[in-house]
Amino acid sequence: MASILDLREKRDEYEKNIASSSGKTLITVRPNYPGSDKRNIHSNFVSFSLAYEVESALEAEAIHRTHDEEGLILFLLSDRSKDVVKRTCVDIEDSHPLGRLADIDVTDDEGSLSRTDLGLFPRKCYICEDYAAACTRSARHGYNEITKFFSHTVERYLTDGTLAAAIEKLTSFSLLAELCRETGFGCVNVESNGSHKDMDFWTFTGSIRTVSQGFGEITSVGANDFYNLRKFGLELEQRMFNATGGINTHKGAIFIYLLMLQGLLESSSYGNVKEEIKRISRPVLEDFGGQNDSNGLRAYRQHGILGIRGEAAGGFPKLFGDYLKVLEEDFDLTRLSLAVMSDADDTNVIHRAGIDSLRELQSKSRLAQRGAIDTGALESWCIDKNISTGGSADLVGATVFAHLIKNNYRKLKGEI
Ligand SMILES: [Zn+2]
């Protein structure tokens, strides 16, 4: 494991090089998280959200990311001067609900600029309001106190505001958690493009912003039956294709999340969400008798596999059942991915590599669950076979979303 100090040195070097070779102002967004490994679903979301704020406020361009013990770090370039950029970033750190949880550094070819360089006060500690440097020096707050505060702040932010805003943030959080899995098993993730040549991490971050915004709109479109919901889903797919230059990043996710959302909206209790999804999804089985074509429908015609349509028609019993149980044991998304891959009939895998490869993937995933195969070796096997486990990835993200619905049900329904 690389030490944080080594990584920091490497990053300083990178920042200096880019700032001097680009002639622009470099902005670095990183989580303000304690400990020797800062990667997790909460801290990743903080970096992602604040980088988006920086991008929008300064017309900055995201150019690079690292995902290691320092957490998810995003690097952006802006044409504006260092002073202007720093003032805007200080404003984001001070006013965005997640701003205190990140450090936004600003550098150009002459070096970095601090708050005190601009005549501003240094940053306050996010727990006790003393100066942050004083608390760090005296180790005033324990690891558990800080990490708990961090995750609570993020979860409060996710459910704040209107229902539409909460849905946008919760779905974006879930899709990002899936993208930032440490192993993608042939899918694009934060570390590699997996088996794909036509898309990368940035294709997905752009898609997440577009698609999650669309999910928020479900509260006002009045898609009260399956056919209206499908019409809305097709429009959202078109927006996704516009955002990605025609690449399918989240088609499967749009299908699953819209049904989950409609189930949430029409349910009377958390326990009733599954039943509502089941009721709304009933017409989905008509697809099997129709003329339309898709990976899922071909898998049914050739192999009798019901796939994600079958799951939806049952109210996603595994997603709200076994998968959710695995997730909530320790929030290890690699472990959850293996559980899903060993169980789900992922029609993306059949499409790219055939039914025999799907069965082999399932048995290899079971071996990996028991520790008999290394997850890195399984990832290499997927890439060698040109397999992308996209259907399983959708279910992993959707399981995170199911957890968020469960934990926040009453607040989302306006009962708290
Ligand atoms: Zn403090």
Boltz pocket constraint, residues with backbone or C-beta under 6 A from the ligand:
constraints:
  - pocket:
      binder: B
      contacts: [[A, 125], [A, 126], [A, 127], [A, 128], [A, 129], [A, 130], [A, 131], [A, 135], [A, 140], [A, 141]]
      max_distance: 6.0
